[in-house]
Amino acid sequence: MNEVPASSPEQTNDQHRCGFVALVGAPNAGKSTLLNKLVGTKVSIVSPKVQTTRARVRGIVMADDAQIVFIDTPGIFEPKRRLDRAMVKAAWGGANDADLIVVVVDALQGINADVKLIIANLKKQERKAILLLNKVDKVQDKEKLLHLSGELFDEGIFTDVFMISARKGAGTQDFVDFLADKMPAGPWMFPEDDVSDMPLRLLAAEITREKLYYQLQQELPYSATVETELWEERKDGSVKLEQTIFVEREGQKAIILGKSGKRIKMLGTDARRDLEAIFERRVHLYLFVKVRENWGDDPNRLAIWGLDHNA
């Protein structure tokens, strides 16, 4: 991973192939879990909360001579707030820029309102897509899977279908092999040992936000965010990070801090453990909590994730 997105390496081999694949789907369909499984490390955060992914995250997978650049997009749903509208716009932007679109459907949820919305938009754009039925390991009645697959295929936009378990990795290799054959000929866009082009500051903030959601779940509303204010390289190879957790009300600040600061200490320990595993070095993490009302309407906050304030 690079602090700055990598420039295109000089690849002139005619055998090389490279393309972009957008993962779109309803919130909690399992797109981020799938991307992390395919890449082999965490590049997109996962939590029980819906709409956890806020920006387009690119994960890079090598398959023989093909480089597949996956775009994990925010879940597509009917937006109500400015942040929601910006996230949905980013999701469709990722789909429009891709060579292939993969629609990830939760096999347990089936065809809900969000899936119908995605299908309707793809029809409007006259785009074809690959259907990925996820969480099939949790469906006991396999006839239901066949019925669901057939019902979705009848919509007329899907060219192929794969049934997978992103969490277990079942069926994912066949999926990658299929995509590798579909990638257009051309030079690789990134060095072959890269796994993402996400700036490390943003990834570090996202890891902490993931831990925040896991620890607090229903206690903390969706409207919380994390920013990496300081990234300091140390002579011993370690890195010092200072991050601020922004909430909208004083009561939310108290929830995160916990009694005698115990909760934020636990949060920092969990986040630091993941960060050290991902960055493969020691991390000194310092967390702060501040109140910033209506941060979701702040263009500077949205710009950090590459979201359009005017969406």
N, C-alpha and C positions, 0 to 999 in steps of 0.2 A: 504494500500500500504506500502511496506517496502523499506527502503533505500537499503537494500541488499536482493536479491531474497530469498524467504522463503525456508527453508529446508522442506523435506517431513514430515508431522506430522505423529504420530503413529496412523494409522487407520487400524484396523484389522477386522472391520465389513464386513462379507461376502456379505452383501447387497449393499455395496458401489460400485460405478462404476466411472471410470474416463478415459477420452480420449482427444486427441488433434484433433482439426478441423481447417484446413487451409482455409482461405478466399483468393482466388486468383481471379484476374480479370484485365481488362484493366484499365489504369489510369482514375480516376474520375468515376468509376463504382458505388461507394458508399460504399466501404468496411469499411472505417474508421467510417463513419456515422452509419453503421449497428453495428459495434462493440461497439461504445459508447452507442447506444440505448439498446443493449442486456445487457451490463454490468451495465448500469444505471448511469454512470458518464463518464467524458472524460478521456480516456486513450490513444486515438490516435487522432492526430490533423487533422483538416479538413480545406480546403481552396479551392477557385476557381481554383488555379493553379494545373496543372496535375503533377503527380509524387511527391505529397506533402509528402507522407509516404516514409521514406528513409530506415527504418530498420524494422525487424520483431517485432511486438508489440503483446504481449500476454494479452488477457483479459479473466477473469475467471467468469463463470456463474454457479450458483447452480440451479439445477432443481430436487427437491425432493432428492433422494439418489445419484444422478449423478452430477459429477463435469465436466463441459465442458470447456476445455481450448482452446479458439479461438486464432488463430495466424493470425493477420492482416499483410499481406505481401505488399511490394511495388508493385505498378502497373506494370504489365508485358507488355513490348513493345519492339520494335527493338532497342537495345542499340547502342549508338554512342560514348559516352565519357566513361572514366574510372569509374566515379561515376555511370553512367547509367548501365554499365556492372555489377558493384558490387551490385547494387540494384536488378537487374533481377536475379542474382545468388542467392541472399538472398531469393527472392520470391520463386524460385524453391526449395531451400533448405528447406524452411518452409513447402512446399507441400510434399516433400519427407519424412519428419519426422512425418507427421500427420497420424492419424488413418483414417480420412475422409477428402476428398477434396471437397470444395464448390466453384463452379465457379460463381461469381457474374457478371451478364450481365446487362448493362444499357438498359432497354426496349426501350428507345427513340433512342439510337444509334444502337441497333440491332447487327448484325454480321459484325463487322468491321475488319480491318486487324489485330488488336491486339487480338481480340477474336479468329480469325482463327489460329493465332500463338499459343495461349494457347491450343486450341483443338488439333492441330498437335503435340504439345509436349506431351500431355497426351496420345494420341494414340501411340506415339513412346515409351512411358514408360509403355504402356499397363495398365494404371490406369483408374479406374472408378471414377465418380464424381457426385455430386448432383448439379443440376442447380437451380440457384436463380435469377429469373428475378426481378430486382429492378426498382423503380420509375414507377411502373405500374399505380399509381394514376395520372400520367401526360399523359398517353396514352388514348386518347378519343375513338379510335376505338378498341374495345376489340377483334374483329376478328383478328386484326393484332397481338395481343398478342398470340392468339392460333396458328396462322400461324408461328410466330417466335419460339414458344415453340416446335412445330412439326418439324420445320426445324433443330433446334438444336438437338432434340432427334434422328433425322435420322443420326446424326454423329456416334451413337452407343456407346458413352462413358458415357451417363447420365443414372442414375438409377431412379431418382426421380426429380420432379420439384416443386418449390414453387414460388408463385407470391407475392411480398411484396412491401411495401413502407418503407424503412429504416428510412426516415425522420419522418414519421408519426407513425411508429411502426405497421402499418397494416400487419397482417399475420405473424409477427415475433414470436408470442407465439406458434403457431402451428409448426413452424420451429424448435424452441428450444425443444418442447416436442418430436418431431420426432428424433432429434439428441440424446436426453437423453436416449431414448430406444436403440440407437445404440452403446452407450458407452460400452467398455469392462469392465468386472468385475475387480475390483482392488481398492486399497486404493487411497484416494484423494492425489493429489500431493501438494496441498496448503491448508492452513487454510481456513475454509469456509467463513470467512469474508473478505478475500483478493479479490481485483478486478483486480490486475495486478502484474506482477513481475518486471515491469520497475523501475529502480533506480530513485528516486525522483529528483536527479540532472538532469537527462536526460529528464524526463517528464517536469520539470520546463522550461528547455531550449526549448523544443518543443512547449510549450504553447506560449512562446514569439515569436517563429518563425511563429506560426500560425497567431498571431496578426500582425506581420510584413507583411505577405503576404496579409492579408485582407486589411490593410490600404494602402499599396502601389500598389498592384496588378500589373498593367502593367508598373509602373514606375521603379520597381526593378526587375532585371532578376532573374532567378531561382537560380543563383549561389550566395546565401547568406546563412549563417549558424549562429547558436547561441550556445554558450557554457556557462555552469554555472561554473564560476571560483571559487566562494566562496559560501559555505553553512554554515552559522553560527547560531547555536542554542542559543537563548537568555534566560535569567533567567525568563522573564515574559511569556514564552511560545511561543513568536513570533520567526520568523526566518529571518535572513538577507541574501539576495541573491545578489551576484554580477555576472552579465552576460556580456559577450562580443559578439557583433554582428560582424562577419567577412564578409567583402566584398572583391571584387577583384580589385576595382579601387577607386581612390580618389573621382571621381564624384558620385559614389554610396554612399560613406560615407556622402557627403553633402546632398543627397536626404533623407537619413534616419534621419539625424540631423534636417533638416528643418530650416526655417528662425528663428534665435535666439533660436534654440533648441526646438522649439514648437512641432515639429513632434515626436521627441524621447520622449518628456514628455507625449504626448498623448498615444504613444505606451506603455510606462511604466505603465500608469494608467489602460489601458485596460488589459494588461497582469497581473498586480497585482490583479485586480478584479477577474479574473478567478482563479488565483493561490490561493487566500484566500478562494474561494468557494470550490475548490478541496481539499486543505489541512486543511480546517476548522480551520484556525488560522490566525493571522495577519502576513502579509509579508512585509518586507522592501526591495524593489527592486531597484537596481542601475544598469543602463545600460551604456555600453561603446561601441564605434564603432571603429574598427581597420581595416586596409587594409592588406590583406594577399593574394597575388597573387597566383592563381592556387591551392587554398586550396583543391579543389576536387581531386588533384593528390597526396595529402599528406597522407601517410599511417596512421599517428597518428590521423588525423581527421576522416578518414574512420573507424578506429578501435573503435572510441567512439560509433558508431552505430552498431558495430559488423559486419562491411562490410569488404570483402576481397579485399585488394589493388591489388592483382594479378588476379582478375577476368577477 
